Amino acid sequence: MLLGVPRLTRLVLLPATLLVVGLSLLSCNAGPHLKLPPSGATERVMVSQAAFTPTAHSGVFVVDVQAEGLARVPGIGAGSAPGLMAISPNRATLLAFDSSSGAVQIVDTTKETNTGSITLPGPNTQTAGTTISMVIPASGGPGYAADPVAGNNLWASPGGIIEMDLTTGAITTQIGVPNAQMVIGNATGTQLLVFSGDSDAVSVISPVNAVAPIDQGCNTAPNPVCTVVPGFDRPVFGVVSGNTAYILNCGAECGGKQASVSVFDLNTLTIAATTPVNGATIALLSGSALYVAGNGTATGTPCASIKNAGTTQATYCGTLDILDVSTTPPTDPYFNNPAGEVGIPDGYHDRIDLGLGGKLFIGSYDCTNIGNSNNNPLPPTPPPGEVRGCLAIFDTTKPGNATAFMPPINGDVTGLQGFSNFIFVPALNVTYAQEYVAENGTLWVYNTQTDQLVVDDILTLGTLPLAGDIIDVKAVDFF
């Protein structure tokens, strides 16, 4: 299967004029030494746009956040269906996977240009591979993609981790990991954790030990390249913090037993503790608070059994758990507690982002859509009746909060991106925090103070006017 620090204190907004002055001073101080990219924009977001109609254009496009629209540069060629993206820690290199060709496109964000293309290996030389997970652990280092179908005559089973040299645009090494679905890395890229479909183990890869061009890796583990660690329950994802990884066990949702979070020691490769949770397929760590979302079962929890799910036409809901990882094992007051559980849309949860001001955005795909957002009046007028899709917004700044807000927009969530500073919107002469949400092929812009779409003279519908299907979104200049 495919895969606190106590809660943030409430953000106190400064007057817009004071913020603008502060931002202007920062710009003036940096101005003489600032080398602008070809677009001339200083606050950019990259969006991947697939073209499924003759009138649409595909590629990676540069959004000028301050201008609330596309920057004055052509789109960056990235195949006909670029979707999933990954970005390096220094935001200088971006990867976009083109599902139409099975190629990873390499984008230099400083030059705003495509610098190479790497086709992932498929089952044979006539077919290309695929991926739902890519990572660049360290700036200037290689990129990695989990390819579940890659095969060759040295591997007993298809699947592997593909190491890519992002300077030369070539595959360096293929490391065997049967049915590899998801890959994450530590901060230095010396350890990779790989999750395989329908498995109760995690594969720990030491890529520096791999022998190019093809290494048998986990097909002959244990060896210097791969250690396969058992004792998990359908693990699908993890969050690395120093020498500790919090492994998400999907449990019954993925054909296992019980959703949980395992504390995994990366030095000894042992499980230190495991805490059961309501559902676990995606997570985000902020201080000592680990936010974990999932369905928990193949269908999800009956919404009627979750007190805080509210009145909804949806039969099943996903859940959000908040674990305190300052203790061992981590504690979870939300587990098996219908009176305190946080209900969110169902579906497979694979997107999560904590925006400025403590708003947590959680996205899924294949959720239960309620109502028809196409029949809604223009924002900000509330739609009639219940309308919701695969997005939930949770306020982490409210102590004891157990209620999430589901915006009235249908569709799968495929990308989330918040910013590390405030955005000044000239059309409104206001400054506030924003979150970009790729949902149902559209890039929506949210005001995180109000959880409502940004509507002004330019964003008349709360969206950036882009022709095509927006799949993913990554900020370049805000970190």
C-alpha positions, 0 to 999 in steps of 0.5 A: 500500500502506498503509502511541544514545546508546549503549543505555540502562543497566540500570535499577536499581530503588529500594525501593518505599517510597522511590519511594512517598515520593518520589512523595508529596512531588511530589504534596504540592508540586504539590497546592495548585496542581493543578487536577484534571480531572472524573474526579479522577484524576491519572494518566490514560490515554485508550483508544478503544473500538469497539462491535461487539456490542449489549452493548458501549459505544463512546467514548474512556474515561478509565483511572485508572492508580493505581486500575487501572480506569475513572475515575469519569466517563462515557465520552467520546462519539466515534462508534460505532467510534473507533480511531486516536488522536493527541495534542498535545505538551502532552497537552491535545488528543486526536483519535480517528478514528471509522471508522463515520462518517469523522469525527475526534473532538476531545477536550479531555483537561483537561475530559474532554469531546468539543469537536467533530467533523470529517468528513473529505472523501471522493470526493464530497459523499455519502461521508466520507473515511478515514485511518490517520494523524493528527498534531498537530505543535505544541500549540495548533496545527492537526491534520492527517490524511492522507486517501487518498480525498478528492477535488474538481474542483480535484485531478487525483487523489484524496488530500490532507492535511486541515488541521483547526482544533481550536478551531472544529472545522472544516476549514481547508484541503484540500491536494492530495497524491495517495493520501496515506497517512501524514503526520508533521511537524516540531516547529513544524508548518511542514513536513509529510512526506507518504507516498503509496501505491506511490510512490518520492517524499516530498511536503514540505508547507509548510501556512502557504503553502496557500490555503484552502479547497482548494489544489492542492498537490502536483497542480501541484508544485513550488510554495510549498506542495508539493515532491515529492522523488524518489529513495526506494524506497517510503517509508512513514514517517519520524522527524524529529530537528531538521532531519533526517528518517530516511525508511523505505524499505519496499522489496520489502515494498511492491513496491519493491526494497530496504528502507533508511533515508535521511537526509533534510535538511529544509533542502535537501530532499536525501538525504544518505545511504541505509543498507540494512536488513532491513526498514523500516516503523516506527522509533523514535529514542532518542539515536543509536540508530534502531530499525527494524522491518519484513518486508523482503519481501512475506512476511518472512524465513524464520525458520529462517534467523535464528539468534536467532529460536528454534524456532517454527512460524512460517514467516516472521519480521520483523526489528529493525535498530538503526542508529547515526545518529551516523555518516553514513551510519548503520551497521547491523551487523544488515543481511544478518547471519543470525547477528546478526539479531533475529527478531520476528513478521511482519505489517505493523509499524506500532506501536513504543514504548520503555518505561521501563527500556529495553524496546522494544515492537514491534507489527504486524497480519496476522501469523502467529498461533501456538497459541490464547491462548484456551486458555491457563491463567490468567496467570501460568501459562505456556501449553502449547506455542508461543503468540504473536501480533503483539507482540515485546519487546526489551531494549535495555539488554543489550549485543549482545542479538539476541533478542526475546520474543514474549508468548503472546497472539494478535492484531493490535497496534493501540496501545502506550503506556509511561509516563515514571515508575513506577506504584505498585500499591496491590494489590501494594504495589509500584512498577514500570514498565508498558506498556499494549498494545492487542492483539486488542481487549484492553488488556493491562498489562505489567510491563516489568521481567519482560515479564509481565502484571501480575496482582493482585487487580484485574487478575486476567487481566492486563487492564483489564476493559473491555467492547468492542474496545480499539483505541488508547491514549494517556497523558495525565499522564505526560509 
